[in-house]
Amino acid sequence: MAGILDGLDDLGRVAHLEPETATARDLLDGVELVERKLLRVLTGAGLERLGAEGEPFDPHAHEAVSTAPAPTAAQDHLVASVLQPGYRFGGALLRPARVSVYVWREPPATDAPASGS
């Protein structure tokens, strides 16, 4: 778990950037570095991130918070977008991924044009 301490050190450096000389890019780069380090350490310790666009909706790992029209029937019940990732640790669900799910609806039948006078 020493990697967590490295991430904490990095976060401290980002939090104490000199406001007069630091740019928004410096801040963003620092936060992204910390996120990558912490995820790498936690993943190595058994943390699993849940929720990816295009995967099948799983009510044991996902919480559907909205639906979106599926562009094709093959995309029915697939994850359309991830609003908040979920996490599992050592097989135990810590938090389900909050997702939007594609729902296929058959297009309405079009009637043949009426013939007649």
Biopython code that builds the backbone (N, CA, C, O; Angstrom):
import numpy as np
from Bio.PDB.StructureBuilder import StructureBuilder

atoms = [
    (1, "MET", "N", (0.801, -1.202, 0.000)),
    (1, "MET", "CA", (0.000, 0.000, 0.000)),
    (1, "MET", "C", (0.845, 1.268, 0.000)),
    (1, "MET", "O", (0.317, 2.371, 0.141)),
    (2, "ALA", "N", (2.141, 1.110, -0.157)),
    (2, "ALA", "CA", (3.016, 2.288, -0.208)),
    (2, "ALA", "C", (2.633, 3.186, -1.372)),
    (2, "ALA", "O", (2.858, 4.395, -1.317)),
    (3, "GLY", "N", (2.056, 2.615, -2.431)),
    (3, "GLY", "CA", (1.633, 3.404, -3.579)),
    (3, "GLY", "C", (0.581, 4.436, -3.217)),
    (3, "GLY", "O", (0.515, 5.499, -3.834)),
    (4, "ILE", "N", (-0.232, 4.135, -2.233)),
    (4, "ILE", "CA", (-1.230, 5.109, -1.786)),
    (4, "ILE", "C", (-0.525, 6.318, -1.183)),
    (4, "ILE", "O", (-0.953, 7.457, -1.373)),
    (5, "LEU", "N", (0.555, 6.061, -0.458)),
    (5, "LEU", "CA", (1.309, 7.174, 0.117)),
    (5, "LEU", "C", (1.942, 8.019, -0.977)),
    (5, "LEU", "O", (2.001, 9.243, -0.860)),
    (6, "ASP", "N", (2.420, 7.369, -2.051)),
    (6, "ASP", "CA", (2.966, 8.121, -3.182)),
    (6, "ASP", "C", (1.885, 9.019, -3.790)),
    (6, "ASP", "O", (2.132, 10.185, -4.097)),
    (7, "GLY", "N", (0.694, 8.462, -3.957)),
    (7, "GLY", "CA", (-0.418, 9.248, -4.488)),
    (7, "GLY", "C", (-0.782, 10.395, -3.570)),
    (7, "GLY", "O", (-1.094, 11.492, -4.034)),
    (8, "LEU", "N", (-0.745, 10.150, -2.269)),
    (8, "LEU", "CA", (-1.038, 11.203, -1.297)),
    (8, "LEU", "C", (0.023, 12.303, -1.359)),
    (8, "LEU", "O", (-0.301, 13.487, -1.271)),
    (9, "ASP", "N", (1.289, 11.908, -1.511)),
    (9, "ASP", "CA", (2.368, 12.892, -1.669)),
    (9, "ASP", "C", (2.144, 13.747, -2.914)),
    (9, "ASP", "O", (2.283, 14.970, -2.879)),
    (10, "ASP", "N", (1.793, 13.075, -4.023)),
    (10, "ASP", "CA", (1.538, 13.805, -5.272)),
    (10, "ASP", "C", (0.372, 14.771, -5.110)),
    (10, "ASP", "O", (0.426, 15.905, -5.585)),
    (11, "LEU", "N", (-0.673, 14.322, -4.442)),
    (11, "LEU", "CA", (-1.833, 15.179, -4.216)),
    (11, "LEU", "C", (-1.432, 16.408, -3.393)),
    (11, "LEU", "O", (-1.900, 17.515, -3.657)),
    (12, "GLY", "N", (-0.578, 16.211, -2.413)),
    (12, "GLY", "CA", (-0.092, 17.334, -1.612)),
    (12, "GLY", "C", (0.680, 18.326, -2.458)),
    (12, "GLY", "O", (0.546, 19.536, -2.278)),
    (13, "ARG", "N", (1.496, 17.815, -3.390)),
    (13, "ARG", "CA", (2.235, 18.722, -4.270)),
    (13, "ARG", "C", (1.286, 19.524, -5.154)),
    (13, "ARG", "O", (1.491, 20.718, -5.370)),
    (14, "VAL", "N", (0.247, 18.862, -5.665)),
    (14, "VAL", "CA", (-0.725, 19.563, -6.510)),
    (14, "VAL", "C", (-1.488, 20.603, -5.694)),
    (14, "VAL", "O", (-1.729, 21.716, -6.161)),
    (15, "ALA", "N", (-1.860, 20.233, -4.484)),
    (15, "ALA", "CA", (-2.631, 21.151, -3.637)),
    (15, "ALA", "C", (-1.825, 22.378, -3.228)),
    (15, "ALA", "O", (-2.393, 23.411, -2.872)),
    (16, "HIS", "N", (-0.516, 22.262, -3.279)),
    (16, "HIS", "CA", (0.327, 23.379, -2.838)),
    (16, "HIS", "C", (1.102, 24.022, -3.982)),
    (16, "HIS", "O", (2.169, 24.598, -3.769)),
    (17, "LEU", "N", (0.565, 23.923, -5.193)),
    (17, "LEU", "CA", (1.168, 24.630, -6.322)),
    (17, "LEU", "C", (1.108, 26.135, -6.047)),
    (17, "LEU", "O", (0.176, 26.623, -5.407)),
    (18, "GLU", "N", (2.087, 26.840, -6.526)),
    (18, "GLU", "CA", (2.102, 28.296, -6.353)),
    (18, "GLU", "C", (1.024, 28.921, -7.241)),
    (18, "GLU", "O", (1.099, 28.806, -8.464)),
    (19, "PRO", "N", (0.037, 29.571, -6.655)),
    (19, "PRO", "CA", (-1.051, 30.143, -7.445)),
    (19, "PRO", "C", (-0.574, 31.167, -8.476)),
    (19, "PRO", "O", (-1.192, 31.324, -9.529)),
    (20, "GLU", "N", (0.514, 31.855, -8.175)),
    (20, "GLU", "CA", (0.989, 32.890, -9.084)),
    (20, "GLU", "C", (1.608, 32.311, -10.356)),
    (20, "GLU", "O", (1.588, 32.957, -11.403)),
    (21, "THR", "N", (2.152, 31.107, -10.270)),
    (21, "THR", "CA", (2.872, 30.545, -11.418)),
    (21, "THR", "C", (2.207, 29.312, -12.018)),
    (21, "THR", "O", (2.476, 28.969, -13.169)),
    (22, "ALA", "N", (1.348, 28.645, -11.264)),
    (22, "ALA", "CA", (0.714, 27.419, -11.755)),
    (22, "ALA", "C", (-0.385, 27.746, -12.758)),
    (22, "ALA", "O", (-1.087, 28.749, -12.629)),
    (23, "THR", "N", (-0.520, 26.891, -13.747)),
    (23, "THR", "CA", (-1.580, 27.048, -14.738)),
    (23, "THR", "C", (-2.669, 26.016, -14.476)),
    (23, "THR", "O", (-2.480, 25.068, -13.714)),
    (24, "ALA", "N", (-3.790, 26.215, -15.113)),
    (24, "ALA", "CA", (-4.870, 25.230, -15.019)),
    (24, "ALA", "C", (-4.388, 23.889, -15.553)),
    (24, "ALA", "O", (-4.781, 22.847, -15.029)),
    (25, "ARG", "N", (-3.553, 23.890, -16.576)),
    (25, "ARG", "CA", (-3.010, 22.654, -17.144)),
    (25, "ARG", "C", (-2.163, 21.929, -16.114)),
    (25, "ARG", "O", (-2.237, 20.705, -16.009)),
    (26, "ASP", "N", (-1.342, 22.677, -15.335)),
    (26, "ASP", "CA", (-0.526, 22.069, -14.273)),
    (26, "ASP", "C", (-1.423, 21.355, -13.265)),
    (26, "ASP", "O", (-1.140, 20.229, -12.854)),
    (27, "LEU", "N", (-2.485, 22.010, -12.880)),
    (27, "LEU", "CA", (-3.416, 21.441, -11.906)),
    (27, "LEU", "C", (-4.090, 20.193, -12.463)),
    (27, "LEU", "O", (-4.158, 19.165, -11.790)),
    (28, "LEU", "N", (-4.582, 20.284, -13.680)),
    (28, "LEU", "CA", (-5.246, 19.144, -14.304)),
    (28, "LEU", "C", (-4.286, 17.968, -14.472)),
    (28, "LEU", "O", (-4.650, 16.828, -14.181)),
    (29, "ASP", "N", (-3.086, 18.228, -14.930)),
    (29, "ASP", "CA", (-2.090, 17.157, -15.088)),
    (29, "ASP", "C", (-1.788, 16.495, -13.749)),
    (29, "ASP", "O", (-1.663, 15.272, -13.672)),
    (30, "GLY", "N", (-1.670, 17.294, -12.704)),
    (30, "GLY", "CA", (-1.371, 16.743, -11.382)),
    (30, "GLY", "C", (-2.493, 15.861, -10.860)),
    (30, "GLY", "O", (-2.241, 14.783, -10.324)),
    (31, "VAL", "N", (-3.714, 16.308, -11.011)),
    (31, "VAL", "CA", (-4.858, 15.520, -10.541)),
    (31, "VAL", "C", (-4.969, 14.215, -11.342)),
    (31, "VAL", "O", (-5.242, 13.160, -10.769)),
    (32, "GLU", "N", (-4.760, 14.281, -12.655)),
    (32, "GLU", "CA", (-4.811, 13.069, -13.481)),
    (32, "GLU", "C", (-3.719, 12.085, -13.078)),
    (32, "GLU", "O", (-3.956, 10.877, -13.070)),
    (33, "LEU", "N", (-2.537, 12.572, -12.747)),
    (33, "LEU", "CA", (-1.443, 11.720, -12.299)),
    (33, "LEU", "C", (-1.826, 10.993, -11.015)),
    (33, "LEU", "O", (-1.613, 9.787, -10.891)),
    (34, "VAL", "N", (-2.385, 11.723, -10.072)),
    (34, "VAL", "CA", (-2.801, 11.130, -8.804)),
    (34, "VAL", "C", (-3.879, 10.071, -9.043)),
    (34, "VAL", "O", (-3.827, 8.988, -8.460)),
    (35, "GLU", "N", (-4.853, 10.382, -9.898)),
    (35, "GLU", "CA", (-5.920, 9.425, -10.183)),
    (35, "GLU", "C", (-5.345, 8.131, -10.760)),
    (35, "GLU", "O", (-5.709, 7.040, -10.320)),
    (36, "ARG", "N", (-4.450, 8.249, -11.743)),
    (36, "ARG", "CA", (-3.854, 7.050, -12.356)),
    (36, "ARG", "C", (-3.074, 6.228, -11.337)),
    (36, "ARG", "O", (-3.184, 5.002, -11.310)),
    (37, "LYS", "N", (-2.291, 6.895, -10.503)),
    (37, "LYS", "CA", (-1.508, 6.177, -9.492)),
    (37, "LYS", "C", (-2.399, 5.446, -8.502)),
    (37, "LYS", "O", (-2.185, 4.269, -8.209)),
    (38, "LEU", "N", (-3.402, 6.153, -7.989)),
    (38, "LEU", "CA", (-4.290, 5.523, -7.006)),
    (38, "LEU", "C", (-5.055, 4.354, -7.619)),
    (38, "LEU", "O", (-5.200, 3.308, -6.986)),
    (39, "LEU", "N", (-5.546, 4.523, -8.850)),
    (39, "LEU", "CA", (-6.263, 3.419, -9.495)),
    (39, "LEU", "C", (-5.350, 2.224, -9.717)),
    (39, "LEU", "O", (-5.772, 1.081, -9.540)),
    (40, "ARG", "N", (-4.105, 2.473, -10.103)),
    (40, "ARG", "CA", (-3.156, 1.381, -10.318)),
    (40, "ARG", "C", (-2.901, 0.622, -9.011)),
    (40, "ARG", "O", (-2.894, -0.609, -8.999)),
    (41, "VAL", "N", (-2.692, 1.348, -7.923)),
    (41, "VAL", "CA", (-2.436, 0.712, -6.628)),
    (41, "VAL", "C", (-3.667, -0.065, -6.156)),
    (41, "VAL", "O", (-3.560, -1.217, -5.734)),
    (42, "LEU", "N", (-4.825, 0.572, -6.232)),
    (42, "LEU", "CA", (-6.044, -0.079, -5.755)),
    (42, "LEU", "C", (-6.441, -1.264, -6.628)),
    (42, "LEU", "O", (-6.937, -2.268, -6.117)),
    (43, "THR", "N", (-6.227, -1.159, -7.939)),
    (43, "THR", "CA", (-6.506, -2.286, -8.835)),
    (43, "THR", "C", (-5.582, -3.456, -8.498)),
    (43, "THR", "O", (-6.011, -4.610, -8.485)),
    (44, "GLY", "N", (-4.326, -3.155, -8.231)),
    (44, "GLY", "CA", (-3.380, -4.195, -7.837)),
    (44, "GLY", "C", (-3.761, -4.877, -6.534)),
    (44, "GLY", "O", (-3.407, -6.033, -6.302)),
    (45, "ALA", "N", (-4.487, -4.153, -5.680)),
    (45, "ALA", "CA", (-4.926, -4.707, -4.402)),
    (45, "ALA", "C", (-6.265, -5.425, -4.507)),
    (45, "ALA", "O", (-6.752, -5.974, -3.518)),
    (46, "GLY", "N", (-6.874, -5.428, -5.712)),
    (46, "GLY", "CA", (-8.119, -6.162, -5.895)),
    (46, "GLY", "C", (-9.342, -5.331, -6.228)),
    (46, "GLY", "O", (-10.435, -5.883, -6.348)),
    (47, "LEU", "N", (-9.197, -4.030, -6.379)),
    (47, "LEU", "CA", (-10.337, -3.192, -6.740)),
    (47, "LEU", "C", (-10.663, -3.395, -8.216)),
    (47, "LEU", "O", (-9.766, -3.392, -9.058)),
    (48, "GLU", "N", (-11.926, -3.567, -8.525)),
    (48, "GLU", "CA", (-12.385, -3.719, -9.908)),
    (48, "GLU", "C", (-13.354, -2.589, -10.217)),
    (48, "GLU", "O", (-14.341, -2.384, -9.510)),
    (49, "ARG", "N", (-13.054, -1.859, -11.289)),
    (49, "ARG", "CA", (-13.937, -0.764, -11.719)),
    (49, "ARG", "C", (-15.041, -1.357, -12.583)),
    (49, "ARG", "O", (-14.770, -2.183, -13.455)),
    (50, "LEU", "N", (-16.285, -0.944, -12.349)),
    (50, "LEU", "CA", (-17.446, -1.466, -13.060)),
    (50, "LEU", "C", (-18.065, -0.387, -13.937)),
    (50, "LEU", "O", (-18.050, 0.797, -13.601)),
    (51, "GLY", "N", (-18.602, -0.818, -15.052)),
    (51, "GLY", "CA", (-19.331, 0.084, -15.925)),
    (51, "GLY", "C", (-18.491, 0.522, -17.097)),
    (51, "GLY", "O", (-17.524, 1.269, -16.945)),
    (52, "ALA", "N", (-18.869, 0.048, -18.273)),
    (52, "ALA", "CA", (-18.219, 0.473, -19.506)),
    (52, "ALA", "C", (-19.289, 0.555, -20.578)),
    (52, "ALA", "O", (-20.180, -0.292, -20.654)),
    (53, "GLU", "N", (-19.191, 1.575, -21.397)),
    (53, "GLU", "CA", (-20.157, 1.721, -22.481)),
    (53, "GLU", "C", (-20.100, 0.498, -23.381)),
    (53, "GLU", "O", (-19.025, 0.004, -23.723)),
    (54, "GLY", "N", (-21.283, 0.021, -23.758)),
    (54, "GLY", "CA", (-21.380, -1.094, -24.685)),
    (54, "GLY", "C", (-21.455, -2.466, -24.043)),
    (54, "GLY", "O", (-21.727, -3.449, -24.732)),
    (55, "GLU", "N", (-21.221, -2.559, -22.738)),
    (55, "GLU", "CA", (-21.329, -3.871, -22.102)),
    (55, "GLU", "C", (-22.795, -4.149, -21.754)),
    (55, "GLU", "O", (-23.582, -3.213, -21.613)),
    (56, "PRO", "N", (-23.166, -5.427, -21.616)),
    (56, "PRO", "CA", (-24.552, -5.754, -21.258)),
    (56, "PRO", "C", (-24.906, -5.203, -19.874)),
    (56, "PRO", "O", (-24.092, -5.234, -18.952)),
    (57, "PHE", "N", (-26.129, -4.702, -19.751)),
    (57, "PHE", "CA", (-26.610, -4.228, -18.456)),
    (57, "PHE", "C", (-26.715, -5.413, -17.504)),
    (57, "PHE", "O", (-27.297, -6.442, -17.849)),
    (58, "ASP", "N", (-26.155, -5.268, -16.315)),
    (58, "ASP", "CA", (-26.187, -6.307, -15.287)),
    (58, "ASP", "C", (-26.747, -5.683, -14.010)),
    (58, "ASP", "O", (-26.080, -4.850, -13.396)),
    (59, "PRO", "N", (-27.950, -6.065, -13.599)),
    (59, "PRO", "CA", (-28.545, -5.442, -12.420)),
    (59, "PRO", "C", (-27.765, -5.706, -11.132)),
    (59, "PRO", "O", (-28.012, -5.050, -10.120)),
    (60, "HIS", "N", (-26.818, -6.667, -11.155)),
    (60, "HIS", "CA", (-25.992, -6.949, -9.986)),
    (60, "HIS", "C", (-24.762, -6.037, -9.929)),
    (60, "HIS", "O", (-24.078, -5.986, -8.907)),
    (61, "ALA", "N", (-24.479, -5.323, -11.016)),
    (61, "ALA", "CA", (-23.307, -4.447, -11.067)),
    (61, "ALA", "C", (-23.645, -3.030, -11.504)),
    (61, "ALA", "O", (-22.824, -2.121, -11.373)),
    (62, "HIS", "N", (-24.861, -2.842, -12.026)),
    (62, "HIS", "CA", (-25.258, -1.538, -12.557)),
    (62, "HIS", "C", (-26.558, -1.070, -11.911)),
    (62, "HIS", "O", (-27.406, -1.873, -11.523)),
    (63, "GLU", "N", (-26.688, 0.239, -11.807)),
    (63, "GLU", "CA", (-27.945, 0.872, -11.426)),
    (63, "GLU", "C", (-28.373, 1.724, -12.611)),
    (63, "GLU", "O", (-27.708, 2.701, -12.954)),
    (64, "ALA", "N", (-29.481, 1.354, -13.231)),
    (64, "ALA", "CA", (-29.977, 2.114, -14.384)),
    (64, "ALA", "C", (-30.667, 3.373, -13.862)),
    (64, "ALA", "O", (-31.659, 3.299, -13.137)),
    (65, "VAL", "N", (-30.129, 4.517, -14.240)),
    (65, "VAL", "CA", (-30.720, 5.781, -13.800)),
    (65, "VAL", "C", (-31.470, 6.469, -14.925)),
    (65, "VAL", "O", (-32.219, 7.418, -14.690)),
    (66, "SER", "N", (-31.268, 5.988, -16.162)),
    (66, "SER", "CA", (-32.010, 6.518, -17.292)),
    (66, "SER", "C", (-31.915, 5.525, -18.447)),
    (66, "SER", "O", (-31.140, 4.569, -18.415)),
    (67, "THR", "N", (-32.726, 5.784, -19.460)),
    (67, "THR", "CA", (-32.667, 4.969, -20.675)),
    (67, "THR", "C", (-32.452, 5.894, -21.867)),
    (67, "THR", "O", (-32.689, 7.100, -21.802)),
    (68, "ALA", "N", (-31.998, 5.287, -22.952)),
    (68, "ALA", "CA", (-31.790, 6.014, -24.198)),
    (68, "ALA", "C", (-32.281, 5.120, -25.324)),
    (68, "ALA", "O", (-32.162, 3.898, -25.231)),
    (69, "PRO", "N", (-32.828, 5.697, -26.382)),
    (69, "PRO", "CA", (-33.280, 4.868, -27.502)),
    (69, "PRO", "C", (-32.088, 4.148, -28.137)),
    (69, "PRO", "O", (-31.073, 4.770, -28.452)),
    (70, "ALA", "N", (-32.222, 2.847, -28.320)),
    (70, "ALA", "CA", (-31.158, 2.063, -28.955)),
    (70, "ALA", "C", (-31.166, 2.320, -30.451)),
    (70, "ALA", "O", (-32.223, 2.252, -31.078)),
    (71, "PRO", "N", (-30.007, 2.616, -31.039)),
    (71, "PRO", "CA", (-29.946, 2.834, -32.483)),
    (71, "PRO", "C", (-30.292, 1.578, -33.286)),
    (71, "PRO", "O", (-30.827, 1.663, -34.391)),
    (72, "THR", "N", (-29.976, 0.398, -32.708)),
    (72, "THR", "CA", (-30.280, -0.868, -33.372)),
    (72, "THR", "C", (-30.821, -1.849, -32.340)),
    (72, "THR", "O", (-30.627, -1.666, -31.139)),
    (73, "ALA", "N", (-31.497, -2.884, -32.810)),
    (73, "ALA", "CA", (-32.025, -3.902, -31.902)),
    (73, "ALA", "C", (-30.896, -4.623, -31.169)),
    (73, "ALA", "O", (-31.079, -5.052, -30.030)),
    (74, "ALA", "N", (-29.735, -4.760, -31.805)),
    (74, "ALA", "CA", (-28.604, -5.456, -31.188)),
    (74, "ALA", "C", (-28.079, -4.713, -29.954)),
    (74, "ALA", "O", (-27.408, -5.319, -29.119)),
    (75, "GLN", "N", (-28.370, -3.421, -29.823)),
    (75, "GLN", "CA", (-27.881, -2.645, -28.689)),
    (75, "GLN", "C", (-28.861, -2.607, -27.517)),
    (75, "GLN", "O", (-28.598, -1.963, -26.502)),
    (76, "ASP", "N", (-29.990, -3.298, -27.662)),
    (76, "ASP", "CA", (-30.985, -3.340, -26.592)),
    (76, "ASP", "C", (-30.355, -3.871, -25.308)),
    (76, "ASP", "O", (-29.698, -4.912, -25.314)),
    (77, "HIS", "N", (-30.556, -3.164, -24.230)),
    (77, "HIS", "CA", (-30.068, -3.515, -22.890)),
    (77, "HIS", "C", (-28.554, -3.478, -22.750)),
    (77, "HIS", "O", (-27.996, -4.150, -21.882)),
    (78, "LEU", "N", (-27.879, -2.695, -23.600)),
    (78, "LEU", "CA", (-26.454, -2.446, -23.414)),
    (78, "LEU", "C", (-26.291, -1.097, -22.715)),
    (78, "LEU", "O", (-27.170, -0.239, -22.799)),
    (79, "VAL", "N", (-25.176, -0.916, -22.035)),
    (79, "VAL", "CA", (-24.895, 0.345, -21.354)),
    (79, "VAL", "C", (-24.630, 1.415, -22.418)),
    (79, "VAL", "O", (-23.726, 1.277, -23.241)),
    (80, "ALA", "N", (-25.426, 2.471, -22.388)),
    (80, "ALA", "CA", (-25.280, 3.573, -23.340)),
    (80, "ALA", "C", (-24.213, 4.551, -22.868)),
    (80, "ALA", "O", (-23.388, 5.002, -23.662)),
    (81, "SER", "N", (-24.224, 4.880, -21.582)),
    (81, "SER", "CA", (-23.212, 5.773, -21.016)),
    (81, "SER", "C", (-23.101, 5.504, -19.520)),
    (81, "SER", "O", (-24.030, 5.003, -18.886)),
    (82, "VAL", "N", (-21.945, 5.849, -18.980)),
    (82, "VAL", "CA", (-21.680, 5.656, -17.559)),
    (82, "VAL", "C", (-21.683, 7.028, -16.892)),
    (82, "VAL", "O", (-20.873, 7.892, -17.226)),
    (83, "LEU", "N", (-22.596, 7.216, -15.954)),
    (83, "LEU", "CA", (-22.676, 8.484, -15.241)),
    (83, "LEU", "C", (-21.736, 8.494, -14.048)),
    (83, "LEU", "O", (-21.183, 9.535, -13.692)),
    (84, "GLN", "N", (-21.556, 7.326, -13.429)),
    (84, "GLN", "CA", (-20.652, 7.197, -12.288)),
    (84, "GLN", "C", (-20.174, 5.745, -12.253)),
    (84, "GLN", "O", (-21.000, 4.835, -12.198)),
    (85, "PRO", "N", (-18.863, 5.509, -12.284)),
    (85, "PRO", "CA", (-18.395, 4.129, -12.260)),
    (85, "PRO", "C", (-18.727, 3.460, -10.930)),
    (85, "PRO", "O", (-18.864, 4.123, -9.902)),
    (86, "GLY", "N", (-18.850, 2.160, -10.970)),
    (86, "GLY", "CA", (-19.052, 1.387, -9.756)),
    (86, "GLY", "C", (-17.758, 0.672, -9.417)),
    (86, "GLY", "O", (-16.801, 0.693, -10.191)),
    (87, "TYR", "N", (-17.739, 0.032, -8.237)),
    (87, "TYR", "CA", (-16.532, -0.657, -7.807)),
    (87, "TYR", "C", (-16.885, -1.924, -7.052)),
    (87, "TYR", "O", (-17.870, -1.987, -6.316)),
    (88, "ARG", "N", (-16.044, -2.937, -7.261)),
    (88, "ARG", "CA", (-16.131, -4.198, -6.538)),
    (88, "ARG", "C", (-14.745, -4.433, -5.941)),
    (88, "ARG", "O", (-13.727, -4.161, -6.579)),
    (89, "PHE", "N", (-14.720, -4.939, -4.720)),
    (89, "PHE", "CA", (-13.440, -5.235, -4.077)),
    (89, "PHE", "C", (-13.521, -6.611, -3.440)),
    (89, "PHE", "O", (-14.377, -6.877, -2.596)),
    (90, "GLY", "N", (-12.610, -7.481, -3.864)),
    (90, "GLY", "CA", (-12.606, -8.838, -3.315)),
    (90, "GLY", "C", (-13.921, -9.553, -3.514)),
    (90, "GLY", "O", (-14.328, -10.344, -2.663)),
    (91, "GLY", "N", (-14.600, -9.291, -4.626)),
    (91, "GLY", "CA", (-15.874, -9.937, -4.917)),
    (91, "GLY", "C", (-17.079, -9.233, -4.315)),
    (91, "GLY", "O", (-18.213, -9.545, -4.676)),
    (92, "ALA", "N", (-16.861, -8.287, -3.403)),
    (92, "ALA", "CA", (-17.980, -7.576, -2.766)),
    (92, "ALA", "C", (-18.244, -6.270, -3.510)),
    (92, "ALA", "O", (-17.329, -5.496, -3.789)),
    (93, "LEU", "N", (-19.500, -6.051, -3.819)),
    (93, "LEU", "CA", (-19.893, -4.822, -4.504)),
    (93, "LEU", "C", (-19.828, -3.654, -3.521)),
    (93, "LEU", "O", (-20.524, -3.642, -2.505)),
    (94, "LEU", "N", (-18.979, -2.671, -3.838)),
    (94, "LEU", "CA", (-18.896, -1.470, -3.007)),
    (94, "LEU", "C", (-19.941, -0.456, -3.436)),
    (94, "LEU", "O", (-20.581, 0.191, -2.608)),
    (95, "ARG", "N", (-20.103, -0.327, -4.772)),
    (95, "ARG", "CA", (-21.082, 0.604, -5.316)),
    (95, "ARG", "C", (-21.375, 0.188, -6.743)),
    (95, "ARG", "O", (-20.449, -0.056, -7.517)),
    (96, "PRO", "N", (-22.667, 0.099, -7.112)),
    (96, "PRO", "CA", (-22.967, -0.216, -8.514)),
    (96, "PRO", "C", (-22.649, 0.975, -9.415)),
    (96, "PRO", "O", (-22.680, 2.125, -8.976)),
    (97, "ALA", "N", (-22.347, 0.688, -10.663)),
    (97, "ALA", "CA", (-22.145, 1.750, -11.646)),
    (97, "ALA", "C", (-23.503, 2.360, -11.970)),
    (97, "ALA", "O", (-24.480, 1.639, -12.172)),
    (98, "ARG", "N", (-23.561, 3.664, -12.019)),
    (98, "ARG", "CA", (-24.804, 4.361, -12.397)),
    (98, "ARG", "C", (-24.723, 4.600, -13.903)),
    (98, "ARG", "O", (-23.828, 5.285, -14.397)),
    (99, "VAL", "N", (-25.687, 4.014, -14.615)),
    (99, "VAL", "CA", (-25.600, 4.005, -16.072)),
    (99, "VAL", "C", (-26.915, 4.389, -16.735)),
    (99, "VAL", "O", (-27.987, 4.347, -16.133)),
    (100, "SER", "N", (-26.782, 4.765, -17.998)),
    (100, "SER", "CA", (-27.925, 4.916, -18.890)),
    (100, "SER", "C", (-27.923, 3.676, -19.773)),
    (100, "SER", "O", (-26.869, 3.230, -20.226)),
    (101, "VAL", "N", (-29.098, 3.125, -20.016)),
    (101, "VAL", "CA", (-29.207, 1.857, -20.739)),
    (101, "VAL", "C", (-30.001, 2.045, -22.027)),
    (101, "VAL", "O", (-31.044, 2.697, -22.050)),
    (102, "TYR", "N", (-29.472, 1.451, -23.103)),
    (102, "TYR", "CA", (-30.205, 1.473, -24.366)),
    (102, "TYR", "C", (-31.431, 0.580, -24.274)),
    (102, "TYR", "O", (-31.380, -0.516, -23.716)),
    (103, "VAL", "N", (-32.533, 1.068, -24.832)),
    (103, "VAL", "CA", (-33.773, 0.297, -24.927)),
    (103, "VAL", "C", (-34.238, 0.368, -26.373)),
    (103, "VAL", "O", (-34.432, 1.454, -26.919)),
    (104, "TRP", "N", (-34.414, -0.789, -26.985)),
    (104, "TRP", "CA", (-34.864, -0.856, -28.369)),
    (104, "TRP", "C", (-36.387, -0.824, -28.405)),
    (104, "TRP", "O", (-37.065, -1.555, -27.682)),
    (105, "ARG", "N", (-36.890, 0.027, -29.250)),
    (105, "ARG", "CA", (-38.330, 0.072, -29.498)),
    (105, "ARG", "C", (-38.523, -0.100, -30.994)),
    (105, "ARG", "O", (-37.939, 0.618, -31.805)),
    (106, "GLU", "N", (-39.338, -1.048, -31.327)),
    (106, "GLU", "CA", (-39.634, -1.321, -32.746)),
    (106, "GLU", "C", (-40.231, -0.063, -33.363)),
    (106, "GLU", "O", (-41.167, 0.519, -32.814)),
    (107, "PRO", "N", (-39.688, 0.359, -34.511)),
    (107, "PRO", "CA", (-40.273, 1.543, -35.151)),
    (107, "PRO", "C", (-41.734, 1.276, -35.521)),
    (107, "PRO", "O", (-42.107, 0.147, -35.841)),
    (108, "PRO", "N", (-42.543, 2.318, -35.474)),
    (108, "PRO", "CA", (-43.950, 2.110, -35.826)),
    (108, "PRO", "C", (-44.083, 1.663, -37.279)),
    (108, "PRO", "O", (-43.338, 2.100, -38.156)),
    (109, "ALA", "N", (-45.027, 0.803, -37.499)),
    (109, "ALA", "CA", (-45.286, 0.325, -38.860)),
    (109, "ALA", "C", (-45.835, 1.467, -39.686)),
    (109, "ALA", "O", (-46.661, 2.257, -39.230)),
    (110, "THR", "N", (-45.358, 1.530, -40.895)),
    (110, "THR", "CA", (-45.884, 2.557, -41.798)),
    (110, "THR", "C", (-46.981, 1.929, -42.637)),
    (110, "THR", "O", (-46.819, 0.837, -43.181)),
    (111, "ASP", "N", (-48.077, 2.619, -42.732)),
    (111, "ASP", "CA", (-49.200, 2.126, -43.529)),
    (111, "ASP", "C", (-48.915, 2.380, -44.993)),
    (111, "ASP", "O", (-48.291, 3.375, -45.361)),
    (112, "ALA", "N", (-49.382, 1.467, -45.817)),
    (112, "ALA", "CA", (-49.253, 1.659, -47.264)),
    (112, "ALA", "C", (-50.124, 2.854, -47.652)),
    (112, "ALA", "O", (-51.189, 3.061, -47.070)),
    (113, "PRO", "N", (-49.677, 3.636, -48.630)),
    (113, "PRO", "CA", (-50.492, 4.784, -49.044)),
    (113, "PRO", "C", (-51.876, 4.312, -49.515)),
    (113, "PRO", "O", (-52.030, 3.288, -50.180)),
    (114, "ALA", "N", (-52.832, 5.091, -49.143)),
    (114, "ALA", "CA", (-54.209, 4.748, -49.526)),
    (114, "ALA", "C", (-54.397, 4.980, -51.009)),
    (114, "ALA", "O", (-53.979, 5.999, -51.558)),
    (115, "SER", "N", (-55.031, 4.017, -51.643)),
    (115, "SER", "CA", (-55.332, 4.192, -53.057)),
    (115, "SER", "C", (-56.813, 4.485, -53.189)),
    (115, "SER", "O", (-57.611, 4.134, -52.320)),
    (116, "GLY", "N", (-57.138, 5.076, -54.192)),
    (116, "GLY", "CA", (-58.562, 5.354, -54.372)),
    (116, "GLY", "C", (-58.782, 6.666, -55.080)),
    (116, "GLY", "O", (-57.874, 7.302, -55.616)),
    (117, "SER", "N", (-60.020, 7.021, -55.048)),
    (117, "SER", "CA", (-60.410, 8.180, -55.799)),
    (117, "SER", "C", (-60.144, 9.447, -55.131)),
    (117, "SER", "O", (-60.438, 10.508, -55.682)),
]
sb = StructureBuilder()
sb.init_structure("model")
sb.init_model(0)
sb.init_chain("A")
sb.init_seg("    ")
for serial, (resi, resn, name, xyz) in enumerate(atoms, 1):
    if name == "N":
        sb.init_residue(resn, " ", resi, " ")
    sb.init_atom(name, np.array(xyz, "f"), 0.0, 1.0, " ", f" {name:<3s}", serial, name[0])
structure = sb.get_structure()
